[in-house]
Amino acid sequence: MAMTDPLADMLTRIRNAVQRRHTTVQMPASTLKAEIARVLHQEGYLQGVERIEEGGHPVLRLHLRYQAGEAPMITGIRRVSRPGKRVYVRLPHIPHVRGGMGVAILTTPKGVMTGAESRAQRLGGEVLCYIW
């Protein structure tokens, strides 16, 4: 059976791995997932990202990051735009997540980026998810 929302599957795998205190999480790879993982790594939520082949299929392996007291860097994830209800925003309406303590991830005409980068480049786009 085909997966209807691969991005929601990715976010759920990350959420579940963080709750179980896993150090890594694997998922089927795609270009969009790799770009989101790149943004999470760039923002400090992940230690590293690997793209590997397993059984002849591309797999994305994310190394989760924890603080010194074993508290996870990712405390919450929320999918915003879904296949049934796409959410697009223009420049003045790009959201601030948790008063600036979180990150909104957008896909814009210039690629996947955070809300802050999108504001700096004066671009709107589709709001994929919030992470804090």
Backbone as ProteinMPNN parsed JSONL, in Angstrom:
{"seq_chain_A": "MAMTDPLADMLTRIRNAVQRRHTTVQMPASTLKAEIARVLHQEGYLQGVERIEEGGHPVLRLHLRYQAGEAPMITGIRRVSRPGKRVYVRLPHIPHVRGGMGVAILTTPKGVMTGAESRAQRLGGEVLCYIW", "coords_chain_A": {"N_chain_A": [[0.831, -1.177, 0.0], [0.535, 2.22, -0.801], [2.131, 5.058, 0.689], [0.451, 7.854, 1.906], [1.235, 10.28, 2.99], [4.32, 10.956, 3.18], [5.973, 12.787, 4.528], [4.697, 13.288, 6.976], [5.011, 10.751, 8.023], [7.799, 10.725, 8.356], [8.138, 12.748, 10.322], [6.695, 11.604, 12.419], [8.198, 9.303, 12.925], [10.55, 10.5, 13.874], [9.543, 11.822, 16.172], [8.651, 9.594, 17.695], [11.095, 8.227, 18.059], [12.536, 10.077, 19.583], [10.977, 10.135, 21.906], [11.477, 7.563, 22.856], [14.123, 7.753, 23.406], [16.088, 7.08, 21.49], [19.181, 6.935, 19.648], [19.532, 7.071, 16.936], [17.508, 7.267, 13.958], [15.829, 5.723, 11.268], [14.612, 6.009, 7.903], [12.756, 5.696, 4.809], [14.406, 7.235, 2.068], [14.072, 10.453, 0.517], [14.172, 13.303, -1.654], [12.951, 15.622, -0.556], [12.71, 14.901, 2.178], [15.418, 14.655, 2.807], [16.252, 17.305, 2.501], [14.762, 18.571, 4.529], [15.881, 17.288, 6.735], [18.469, 18.301, 6.471], [18.022, 21.003, 7.093], [17.17, 20.722, 9.762], [19.511, 19.725, 10.892], [21.232, 21.859, 10.425], [20.034, 23.759, 12.058], [20.59, 22.733, 14.524], [19.167, 20.672, 15.726], [19.678, 18.053, 15.099], [22.4, 15.693, 15.256], [23.705, 14.603, 13.088], [23.352, 13.613, 9.599], [22.803, 10.952, 7.442], [22.886, 9.459, 4.235], [22.178, 6.398, 3.037], [22.496, 3.149, 1.428], [20.33, 0.465, 1.712], [19.533, -2.763, 1.401], [19.237, -2.325, -1.309], [17.704, -0.05, -1.481], [17.368, 3.481, -1.048], [18.122, 4.974, 2.065], [17.51, 7.159, 4.764], [19.374, 8.144, 7.469], [19.087, 9.515, 10.562], [20.836, 11.164, 13.099], [20.032, 11.701, 16.273], [20.012, 14.487, 18.528], [20.929, 15.195, 21.856], [20.688, 17.031, 24.931], [23.032, 17.856, 27.614], [21.948, 16.823, 30.026], [20.551, 14.624, 29.143], [18.19, 15.456, 28.007], [16.063, 15.77, 25.23], [16.818, 17.563, 22.193], [14.776, 18.077, 20.434], [11.63, 18.817, 21.335], [9.066, 18.966, 20.494], [6.989, 18.397, 17.628], [5.125, 19.444, 14.848], [3.003, 18.858, 12.189], [2.035, 20.959, 9.603], [1.061, 21.841, 6.933], [-0.877, 19.692, 5.051], [-1.67, 16.831, 2.912], [-4.441, 17.001, 2.459], [-5.071, 19.579, 3.158], [-3.485, 22.2, 2.23], [-1.154, 24.653, 3.335], [-0.301, 27.818, 2.689], [1.794, 30.689, 2.896], [2.32, 34.218, 2.79], [4.96, 36.682, 2.762], [4.539, 38.611, 5.035], [3.131, 37.005, 6.797], [4.543, 34.827, 7.729], [5.034, 32.397, 10.148], [6.033, 32.779, 13.629], [7.46, 30.514, 15.657], [6.661, 29.365, 18.819], [7.333, 31.826, 20.057], [9.788, 32.44, 18.879], [11.434, 30.48, 19.831], [11.234, 28.121, 18.527], [11.194, 26.497, 15.256], [9.945, 27.207, 12.069], [9.464, 25.321, 9.2], [9.699, 25.842, 5.823], [8.796, 25.358, 2.39], [9.999, 26.877, -0.382], [10.166, 28.835, -3.466], [12.917, 28.878, -3.761], [13.87, 26.642, -2.48], [13.97, 24.424, 0.435], [13.676, 25.885, 3.607], [14.159, 27.661, 6.744], [11.747, 29.625, 8.62], [12.887, 32.07, 9.364], [15.032, 32.362, 7.545], [13.531, 32.506, 5.239], [12.131, 34.887, 5.648], [14.304, 36.647, 5.596], [15.143, 36.391, 2.953], [12.956, 37.354, 1.753], [10.72, 35.768, 0.927], [7.768, 33.837, 0.437], [5.851, 30.832, 1.039], [5.065, 27.29, 1.244], [4.082, 26.13, 4.377], [5.58, 23.625, 5.964], [6.125, 22.281, 8.489], [6.306, 22.659, 12.108], [8.891, 22.876, 14.488], [10.093, 22.451, 17.738]], "CA_chain_A": [[0.0, 0.0, 0.0], [1.323, 3.449, -0.922], [2.038, 5.997, 1.795], [-0.177, 9.073, 1.406], [1.942, 11.467, 3.485], [5.647, 10.542, 3.64], [6.551, 13.758, 5.461], [4.104, 13.002, 8.286], [5.669, 9.536, 8.484], [9.132, 11.122, 8.821], [8.008, 13.481, 11.58], [6.237, 10.661, 13.43], [9.349, 8.464, 13.276], [11.431, 11.32, 14.719], [8.844, 12.017, 17.447], [8.682, 8.331, 18.432], [12.479, 7.93, 18.434], [12.903, 10.995, 20.666], [10.286, 9.679, 23.117], [12.119, 6.335, 23.319], [15.524, 8.104, 23.634], [16.973, 6.435, 20.524], [20.236, 7.817, 19.159], [19.345, 7.217, 15.491], [16.226, 6.865, 13.388], [15.948, 5.505, 9.831], [13.386, 6.112, 7.128], [13.023, 5.723, 3.363], [14.941, 8.542, 1.673], [13.562, 11.225, -0.61], [14.847, 14.602, -1.73], [12.322, 16.531, 0.4], [13.1, 14.478, 3.527], [16.835, 14.992, 2.974], [16.339, 18.762, 2.68], [14.25, 18.881, 5.868], [16.919, 16.825, 7.658], [19.565, 19.262, 6.375], [17.616, 22.194, 7.85], [17.187, 20.365, 11.186], [20.917, 19.628, 11.283], [21.739, 23.234, 10.389], [19.472, 24.479, 13.209], [21.1, 22.147, 15.76], [18.271, 19.665, 16.287], [20.253, 16.746, 14.792], [23.867, 15.627, 15.258], [24.184, 14.305, 11.752], [22.427, 13.025, 8.631], [23.468, 10.063, 6.494], [22.067, 8.82, 3.2], [22.827, 5.117, 2.781], [21.738, 2.142, 0.687], [20.052, -0.706, 2.535], [18.679, -3.666, 0.637], [19.022, -1.757, -2.633], [16.838, 1.124, -1.395], [17.989, 4.587, -0.313], [17.624, 5.155, 3.434], [18.013, 8.34, 5.455], [19.616, 7.856, 8.882], [19.247, 10.757, 11.32], [21.43, 11.005, 14.424], [19.341, 12.653, 17.137], [20.876, 15.218, 19.442], [20.415, 15.358, 23.21], [21.446, 17.962, 25.763], [23.886, 17.197, 28.606], [21.121, 16.099, 30.989], [19.772, 13.639, 28.385], [16.943, 16.038, 27.496], [16.168, 15.862, 23.77], [16.767, 18.892, 21.583], [13.441, 18.186, 19.847], [10.597, 18.546, 22.335], [7.763, 18.902, 19.839], [6.923, 18.487, 16.165], [3.741, 19.538, 14.383], [2.813, 18.95, 10.74], [1.103, 22.059, 9.347], [0.443, 21.64, 5.627], [-1.123, 18.27, 4.821], [-2.191, 16.614, 1.564], [-5.837, 17.427, 2.373], [-5.204, 21.017, 3.424], [-2.197, 22.869, 2.063], [-1.081, 25.948, 4.007], [0.667, 28.703, 2.05], [1.859, 32.0, 3.542], [3.112, 35.28, 2.17], [6.03, 37.207, 3.621], [4.184, 39.162, 6.352], [2.405, 36.039, 7.619], [5.393, 33.687, 8.094], [4.838, 32.274, 11.599], [7.097, 32.686, 14.632], [7.096, 29.344, 16.446], [6.959, 29.441, 20.252], [7.971, 33.101, 20.358], [11.16, 32.43, 18.4], [12.176, 29.353, 20.399], [11.1, 26.999, 17.613], [11.504, 26.757, 13.856], [8.979, 26.837, 11.039], [10.154, 24.881, 7.994], [8.91, 26.176, 4.644], [9.338, 25.081, 1.074], [9.845, 28.109, -1.149], [10.708, 28.672, -4.816], [14.372, 28.717, -3.691], [14.211, 25.452, -1.713], [13.47, 24.259, 1.803], [14.398, 26.756, 4.532], [13.437, 28.05, 7.95], [10.962, 30.847, 8.503], [13.793, 33.227, 9.462], [15.72, 32.498, 6.256], [12.523, 32.915, 4.272], [11.903, 36.313, 5.872], [15.51, 37.363, 5.164], [15.172, 36.397, 1.492], [11.682, 37.959, 1.351], [9.975, 34.744, 0.196], [6.713, 33.078, 1.089], [5.842, 29.45, 0.567], [4.212, 26.338, 1.943], [4.568, 25.809, 5.715], [5.568, 22.168, 6.117], [6.002, 21.835, 9.882], [6.92, 23.422, 13.195], [9.718, 22.063, 15.387], [10.593, 23.19, 18.893]], "C_chain_A": [[0.882, 1.249, 0.0], [1.081, 4.363, 0.286], [1.475, 7.314, 1.257], [0.544, 10.338, 1.853], [3.309, 11.069, 4.044], [6.289, 11.507, 4.636], [5.989, 13.556, 6.868], [4.716, 11.739, 8.877], [7.058, 9.859, 9.035], [9.054, 11.795, 10.188], [7.569, 12.561, 12.715], [7.373, 9.747, 13.861], [10.314, 9.227, 14.181], [10.823, 11.481, 16.102], [8.914, 10.746, 18.301], [10.096, 7.986, 18.901], [12.937, 8.814, 19.591], [12.24, 10.546, 21.967], [10.929, 8.433, 23.717], [13.615, 6.521, 23.567], [16.489, 7.331, 22.732], [18.026, 7.44, 20.063], [20.116, 8.043, 17.654], [17.935, 6.795, 15.114], [16.414, 6.765, 11.876], [14.585, 5.596, 9.174], [13.724, 6.033, 5.653], [13.414, 7.146, 2.944], [14.163, 9.139, 0.513], [14.272, 12.576, -0.575], [14.275, 15.571, -0.7], [12.725, 16.181, 1.832], [14.559, 14.832, 3.799], [17.017, 16.491, 3.199], [15.836, 19.181, 4.06], [15.275, 18.465, 6.915], [18.112, 17.772, 7.645], [19.257, 20.517, 7.196], [17.647, 21.899, 9.352], [18.619, 20.258, 11.706], [21.533, 21.023, 11.377], [21.259, 24.027, 11.606], [19.882, 23.868, 14.548], [20.194, 21.115, 16.402], [18.796, 18.245, 16.066], [21.769, 16.82, 14.862], [24.4, 15.4, 13.863], [23.107, 13.647, 10.903], [23.245, 12.181, 7.667], [22.453, 9.566, 5.481], [22.798, 7.556, 2.79], [21.921, 4.239, 1.929], [21.542, 0.948, 1.61], [19.075, -1.595, 1.779], [18.354, -3.132, -0.746], [18.127, -0.53, -2.653], [17.546, 2.239, -0.632], [17.303, 4.8, 1.037], [18.278, 6.398, 4.013], [18.165, 7.969, 6.925], [19.916, 9.17, 9.581], [19.81, 10.434, 12.691], [20.85, 12.101, 15.313], [20.304, 13.264, 18.14], [20.172, 15.389, 20.781], [21.298, 16.333, 23.968], [22.213, 17.178, 26.819], [23.079, 16.358, 29.597], [20.213, 15.075, 30.352], [18.406, 14.156, 27.942], [17.08, 16.175, 25.987], [16.121, 17.307, 23.288], [15.39, 19.132, 20.967], [12.429, 17.836, 20.921], [9.209, 18.474, 21.716], [7.883, 19.082, 18.338], [5.459, 18.554, 15.784], [3.721, 19.712, 12.87], [1.767, 20.024, 10.496], [0.36, 21.821, 8.039], [0.318, 20.144, 5.374], [-1.627, 18.075, 3.402], [-3.642, 17.083, 1.403], [-6.051, 18.91, 2.585], [-3.824, 21.664, 3.379], [-2.257, 24.246, 2.704], [0.055, 26.749, 3.373], [0.633, 30.055, 2.75], [2.678, 32.959, 2.685], [4.065, 35.831, 3.21], [5.55, 37.748, 4.97], [3.543, 38.146, 7.299], [3.225, 34.789, 7.946], [5.381, 33.577, 9.616], [6.15, 32.275, 12.395], [6.668, 31.551, 15.562], [7.569, 29.502, 17.881], [7.744, 30.706, 20.613], [9.438, 33.154, 19.945], [11.995, 31.282, 18.937], [12.101, 28.106, 19.52], [11.382, 27.438, 16.187], [10.326, 26.331, 12.991], [9.787, 26.449, 9.804], [9.223, 25.091, 6.814], [9.588, 25.639, 3.398], [8.98, 26.282, 0.208], [10.328, 27.857, -2.572], [12.234, 28.486, -4.842], [14.8, 27.554, -2.806], [13.602, 25.452, -0.327], [14.326, 25.103, 2.731], [13.545, 27.062, 5.75], [12.634, 29.325, 7.693], [11.839, 32.092, 8.542], [14.547, 33.451, 8.146], [14.758, 32.994, 5.18], [12.215, 34.405, 4.402], [13.092, 37.131, 5.357], [15.593, 37.448, 3.639], [13.884, 36.945, 0.886], [10.872, 37.02, 0.457], [8.864, 34.17, 1.056], [6.772, 31.65, 0.587], [4.871, 28.596, 1.355], [4.847, 26.003, 3.292], [4.452, 24.303, 5.918], [5.336, 21.728, 7.546], [6.621, 22.858, 10.828], [7.725, 22.441, 14.037], [10.197, 22.951, 16.521], [11.192, 22.241, 19.901]], "O_chain_A": [[1.87, 1.311, 0.732], [-0.024, 4.428, 0.824], [1.97, 7.832, 0.256], [0.474, 11.361, 1.173], [3.446, 10.867, 5.251], [7.065, 11.087, 5.494], [6.731, 13.643, 7.847], [4.921, 11.654, 10.088], [7.451, 9.322, 10.071], [9.808, 11.456, 11.099], [8.02, 12.719, 13.849], [7.501, 9.445, 15.048], [10.837, 8.666, 15.145], [11.513, 11.297, 17.104], [9.204, 10.817, 19.496], [10.276, 7.504, 20.02], [13.65, 8.35, 20.481], [12.874, 10.574, 23.021], [10.933, 8.257, 24.935], [14.308, 5.56, 23.901], [17.584, 6.969, 23.162], [17.793, 8.648, 20.085], [20.544, 9.08, 17.146], [17.263, 6.07, 15.847], [17.073, 7.61, 11.27], [13.554, 5.309, 9.782], [14.869, 6.279, 5.273], [12.83, 8.127, 3.405], [13.662, 8.424, -0.356], [14.896, 12.935, 0.424], [15.034, 16.273, -0.033], [13.049, 17.073, 2.617], [14.898, 15.261, 4.901], [17.852, 16.898, 4.008], [16.427, 20.056, 4.693], [15.516, 19.198, 7.875], [18.709, 18.025, 8.692], [20.123, 21.031, 7.905], [18.1, 22.735, 10.134], [18.902, 20.658, 12.835], [22.273, 21.317, 12.315], [21.99, 24.869, 12.127], [19.559, 24.421, 15.599], [20.442, 20.717, 17.54], [18.395, 17.326, 16.78], [22.364, 17.858, 14.571], [25.439, 15.949, 13.496], [22.087, 13.185, 11.414], [24.258, 12.637, 7.136], [21.303, 9.287, 5.822], [23.906, 7.619, 2.259], [20.743, 4.537, 1.733], [22.499, 0.475, 2.224], [17.926, -1.216, 1.548], [17.303, -3.453, -1.301], [17.815, -0.015, -3.726], [18.254, 1.965, 0.337], [16.076, 4.806, 1.136], [19.459, 6.656, 3.78], [17.205, 7.531, 7.559], [20.879, 9.859, 9.241], [19.319, 9.534, 13.371], [21.142, 13.283, 15.128], [21.283, 12.639, 18.546], [18.979, 15.688, 20.837], [22.492, 16.453, 23.695], [22.063, 15.96, 26.911], [23.517, 15.268, 29.966], [19.206, 14.688, 30.946], [17.552, 13.366, 27.54], [18.109, 16.65, 25.505], [15.471, 18.159, 23.893], [14.892, 20.258, 20.975], [12.369, 16.692, 21.372], [8.275, 17.975, 22.344], [8.746, 19.807, 17.841], [4.638, 17.814, 16.325], [4.358, 20.621, 12.339], [0.708, 20.001, 11.124], [-0.854, 21.619, 8.047], [1.302, 19.411, 5.472], [-1.98, 19.051, 2.741], [-4.029, 17.517, 0.318], [-7.101, 19.444, 2.228], [-3.094, 21.67, 4.37], [-3.278, 24.929, 2.63], [1.227, 26.396, 3.507], [-0.433, 30.52, 3.153], [3.592, 32.561, 1.964], [3.986, 35.49, 4.39], [6.122, 37.365, 5.991], [3.428, 38.415, 8.495], [2.664, 33.79, 8.396], [5.682, 34.55, 10.307], [7.202, 31.846, 11.919], [5.611, 31.634, 16.188], [8.751, 29.745, 18.127], [8.703, 30.651, 21.384], [10.24, 33.834, 20.584], [13.15, 31.123, 18.541], [12.831, 27.142, 19.75], [11.756, 28.583, 15.932], [9.781, 25.24, 13.154], [10.698, 27.175, 9.407], [8.1, 24.587, 6.797], [10.809, 25.485, 3.359], [7.813, 26.652, 0.083], [10.848, 26.779, -2.862], [12.781, 27.995, -5.83], [15.965, 27.475, -2.416], [12.832, 26.339, 0.042], [15.554, 25.054, 2.664], [12.353, 26.757, 5.78], [12.822, 30.006, 6.685], [11.57, 33.062, 7.834], [14.684, 34.585, 7.688], [15.125, 33.798, 4.323], [12.056, 35.103, 3.4], [12.905, 38.186, 4.75], [16.055, 38.45, 3.094], [13.734, 36.997, -0.334], [10.401, 37.405, -0.613], [9.015, 34.037, 2.271], [7.648, 31.3, -0.204], [3.979, 29.099, 2.038], [6.019, 25.632, 3.349], [3.347, 23.771, 6.03], [4.462, 20.902, 7.81], [7.339, 23.772, 10.424], [7.294, 21.312, 14.272], [10.653, 24.071, 16.292], [11.67, 22.675, 20.949]]}, "name": "protein", "num_of_chains": 1, "seq": "MAMTDPLADMLTRIRNAVQRRHTTVQMPASTLKAEIARVLHQEGYLQGVERIEEGGHPVLRLHLRYQAGEAPMITGIRRVSRPGKRVYVRLPHIPHVRGGMGVAILTTPKGVMTGAESRAQRLGGEVLCYIW"}
